[in-house]
């Protein structure tokens, strides 16, 4: 079984738990996810299976979108609701305008210190493993990009104001750290009280399947939850090759201009492409290479052995 699955991860399971569940269900070892989602968070978790695992690296780098709720006036050691309270104000008075001002300062490239409960490795150990042992270590700030912060709702009726917002960010962004940093900047402390990932690249929550749905469909012989391998590769340009070039690609040999349909010149060739056979089957990914004599080829970086697509 080769392809991608848009899983709707429930809160309470780790991303690895999801993979383990599907590994048992499909009876396959060749399966993995493309970007950890915290155990307490829910939402979109793209999973690759079979030859789909070979495109995981192209899915991990995509933008992510979250809906998050930040509670002000309380801070926890994990920056989320699962941690121990380390700051609790008697009450907090914050205006919406002040919060919007602070939000703006986090848009763009920023530095974040990974939380102690993250999966980042320091000295060969995951930070969350060290945190369980009660150890705190120095963490280097990492550069991440916040593309957009969009307020959805602000509630200041209780002692602790809450902001619901949509966050679009680069891979490696910790939304819990974003909330804690906002609280620090406002001088009152804050923690992430709720998080759901609504999109990861092309994968959206509207099209995601729960583990229960996947299990039911699998038992009925319905494989419609399985997306094609190239679903997550739509940003990579595609070229169709001639029938005679299919064997060349299957053997992993560089592809010359004569093997590509459409008689294209070297002036505007994309540096990285998807190759398809005349029948629409995904064959390979290739990197443009110019030779010293002005000739060029595409060196194949991934070759797939997929069943033919029949139109």
C-alpha positions in Angstrom: 0.0 0.0 0.0 1.7 3.2 -1.2 0.4 6.7 -0.5 -0.4 9.4 2.1 -3.1 9.5 4.7 -4.5 12.7 6.2 -5.0 11.6 9.8 -7.1 13.6 12.4 -5.0 13.0 15.5 -7.0 13.0 18.8 -5.7 14.6 21.9 -4.0 12.2 24.3 -2.1 10.2 21.7 1.4 10.8 20.6 2.1 11.1 16.9 4.1 7.8 17.3 1.0 6.2 18.8 -0.9 7.0 15.6 1.8 5.4 13.5 1.9 2.3 15.7 -1.9 2.0 15.4 -1.8 2.2 11.6 1.2 -0.1 11.4 -0.7 -2.8 13.2 -3.9 -2.2 11.2 -2.1 -2.3 7.8 0.5 -5.0 8.9 3.3 -2.9 7.5 6.6 -1.6 8.9 7.0 1.1 6.2 5.0 3.9 7.7 5.8 7.2 9.3 4.4 10.7 10.1 5.6 14.0 8.8 5.9 16.3 11.8 5.2 15.7 15.4 2.0 17.0 17.0 2.1 17.4 20.8 0.2 14.6 22.7 -2.2 17.2 24.1 -2.9 18.7 20.7 -5.3 17.4 18.1 -5.5 17.9 14.3 -3.9 17.2 11.0 -1.1 14.6 11.0 0.0 13.6 7.5 1.2 9.9 7.5 3.2 8.2 4.7 3.0 4.5 3.9 4.9 2.2 1.5 6.7 4.2 -1.1 5.0 7.3 0.2 7.6 7.4 3.0 10.1 8.4 0.3 8.5 11.8 -0.1 8.2 12.6 3.6 11.1 15.1 3.5 9.1 17.2 1.0 6.0 17.3 3.3 7.8 18.2 6.6 8.9 21.6 5.4 5.5 22.9 4.5 3.7 25.7 6.3 1.5 24.7 9.3 -1.7 26.4 10.5 -3.1 26.1 14.0 -6.0 27.3 16.0 -4.8 28.1 19.5 -6.2 29.6 22.7 -3.8 31.5 24.9 -4.8 32.2 28.6 -3.2 35.3 30.2 -2.2 35.7 33.8 -1.1 32.1 34.4 2.2 30.5 33.3 3.1 26.8 33.5 6.5 25.0 33.3 5.5 23.3 30.0 3.8 26.5 28.6 0.6 24.5 28.1 -2.3 23.1 30.2 -0.5 19.9 31.1 2.2 21.6 33.1 2.7 22.8 36.6 1.6 26.4 37.4 4.6 28.6 38.1 2.9 32.0 37.9 -0.7 32.9 38.8 -1.7 36.5 38.9 -4.7 37.5 41.2 -6.4 38.9 38.1 -5.3 40.5 34.9 -6.7 43.5 33.0 -5.7 43.5 29.3 -7.1 45.5 26.5 -7.7 43.9 23.1 -5.7 46.8 21.5 -2.7 46.0 23.7 -2.8 42.3 22.7 -3.0 43.2 19.0 0.0 45.4 19.4 2.0 42.6 20.9 0.8 40.1 18.3 2.2 42.2 15.5 5.7 42.0 17.1 5.8 38.2 16.6 5.0 38.2 12.9 8.0 37.5 10.7 11.2 35.7 11.5 11.6 35.3 15.3 13.8 33.3 17.7 12.3 30.7 19.9 13.8 28.7 22.8 12.4 25.1 22.5 10.4 24.1 25.6 11.8 21.5 27.9 8.9 19.2 27.0 9.8 19.2 23.3 11.3 16.4 21.1 14.4 18.4 20.4 17.6 16.5 21.1 20.3 17.8 23.3 23.4 15.6 23.9 21.6 12.6 22.4 18.6 12.9 24.7 15.1 14.3 23.9 14.3 17.3 26.0 11.1 15.7 27.2 13.1 12.7 28.5 15.3 15.1 30.5 12.3 17.0 31.8 10.8 13.7 33.1 14.0 13.3 35.1 13.5 16.7 36.6 16.5 18.1 34.7 16.5 21.5 32.8 19.3 22.2 30.3 20.4 25.2 28.3 18.6 25.4 25.0 19.7 27.4 22.0 17.2 29.7 20.4 16.0 28.6 16.9 14.8 30.8 14.1 11.3 30.2 12.9 8.9 32.2 10.8 5.4 33.3 11.8 3.6 34.1 8.5 0.3 35.2 10.0 -1.4 35.7 13.4 -5.2 36.2 13.0 -7.3 36.9 16.2 -10.6 34.9 16.1 -12.1 35.9 19.5 -11.0 37.7 22.7 -12.7 37.0 26.0 -11.9 39.2 29.0 -15.0 38.5 31.1 -13.2 36.3 33.7 -10.1 36.9 35.9 -7.9 35.5 33.1 -8.4 36.9 29.6 -8.3 34.4 26.7 -7.4 34.9 23.1 -8.4 32.5 20.3 -6.3 32.9 17.2 -5.1 31.3 14.0 -1.4 30.9 13.6 0.3 30.2 10.3 4.0 29.3 10.7 7.0 27.4 9.5 8.0 23.9 10.6 9.7 23.8 14.0 7.5 26.5 15.5 6.3 25.9 19.1 2.9 27.6 19.5 3.2 27.0 23.3 6.4 29.1 23.3 4.7 31.7 21.3 1.9 32.0 23.9 4.5 32.0 26.8 6.6 34.7 25.0 3.4 36.8 24.5 2.7 36.5 28.2 6.3 37.6 29.1 6.0 40.6 26.8 2.7 41.7 28.3 4.2 41.2 31.8 1.5 38.9 33.1 2.5 35.4 32.0 0.5 33.1 29.7 0.0 29.5 28.7 -1.4 27.6 25.7 -4.8 26.3 26.9 -5.9 24.6 23.6 -4.3 23.7 20.3 -5.5 22.1 17.1 -3.6 21.9 13.8 -5.9 22.8 11.0 -3.5 22.4 8.1 -0.1 21.1 7.1 0.8 22.1 3.6 -2.1 20.8 1.4 -3.5 18.6 4.1 -6.5 20.3 5.8 -8.7 19.3 8.8 -11.8 19.3 6.6 -10.4 16.3 4.7 -8.8 14.4 7.6 -9.9 11.0 8.8 -10.1 9.8 12.5 -8.4 6.5 13.3 -11.8 5.0 13.9 -13.0 6.0 10.4 -9.8 4.6 8.8 -10.3 1.3 10.7 -13.9 1.1 9.6 -13.1 1.8 6.0 -10.1 -0.6 6.0 -12.3 -3.4 7.4 -14.8 -2.8 4.6 -12.1 -2.9 1.9 -12.6 0.9 1.2 -9.2 2.5 0.5 -10.5 6.0 -0.4 -8.7 7.5 2.7 -5.4 6.8 0.8 -4.1 9.7 -1.2 -1.6 9.3 -4.1 2.1 9.8 -3.3 2.2 13.0 -5.4 -0.7 14.7 -3.5 1.8 16.5 -1.3 4.2 17.4 -4.2 2.0 19.7 -6.2 4.4 22.6 -5.9 7.1 20.7 -7.7 6.7 21.1 -11.5 6.0 18.0 -13.6 7.2 16.7 -17.0 5.9 13.8 -19.0 8.5 11.5 -20.6 8.3 9.4 -23.8 7.5 5.7 -23.6 11.1 4.9 -24.6 12.4 6.8 -21.6 10.4 4.9 -19.0 12.9 2.0 -18.9 15.8 4.5 -18.6 14.0 6.0 -15.5 13.2 2.6 -14.0 16.9 1.8 -14.2 17.8 5.1 -12.4 19.8 6.5 -15.3 20.0 10.2 -16.0 17.4 11.5 -18.4 18.4 13.5 -21.5 16.3 16.1 -23.4 15.3 13.5 -26.1 13.4 11.5 -23.5 11.0 14.4 -22.5 7.8 15.1 -24.3 7.2 18.5 -25.9 10.7 19.4 -27.2 11.8 21.8 -24.5 15.0 23.9 -24.4 17.4 24.3 -21.5 16.6 28.0 -20.9 13.6 27.7 -18.7 13.8 24.2 -17.2 12.8 23.9 -13.5 15.7 22.8 -11.3 13.6 20.0 -9.6 10.8 18.1 -11.3 8.3 15.2 -11.1 8.5 12.8 -14.0 5.4 11.0 -15.3 5.0 8.2 -17.8 2.7 8.7 -20.8 0.0 6.8 -18.9 0.2 9.3 -16.0 2.1 7.1 -13.6 4.5 8.9 -11.2 8.0 7.6 -12.1 10.6 9.7 -10.4 11.9 13.0 -9.0 14.9 14.6 -10.8 17.4 17.4 -10.4 18.5 19.5 -13.4 22.2 19.1 -14.2 24.0 21.2 -16.8 27.1 19.7 -18.4 30.4 21.5 -19.2 29.7 21.2 -22.9 26.3 23.0 -22.6 24.3 19.7 -22.7 22.0 18.9 -19.8 20.3 16.0 -18.1 18.1 15.3 -15.2 19.8 13.2 -12.5 17.1 11.1 -10.7 17.0 11.6 -7.0 14.0 9.3 -6.2 12.7 6.5 -8.5 9.3 5.0 -7.7 8.1 1.5 -8.7 4.3 2.1 -8.7 1.6 0.2 -10.6 0.6 1.8 -13.9 -2.1 4.4 -13.9 -4.9 3.5 -16.4 -6.9 6.4 -17.8 
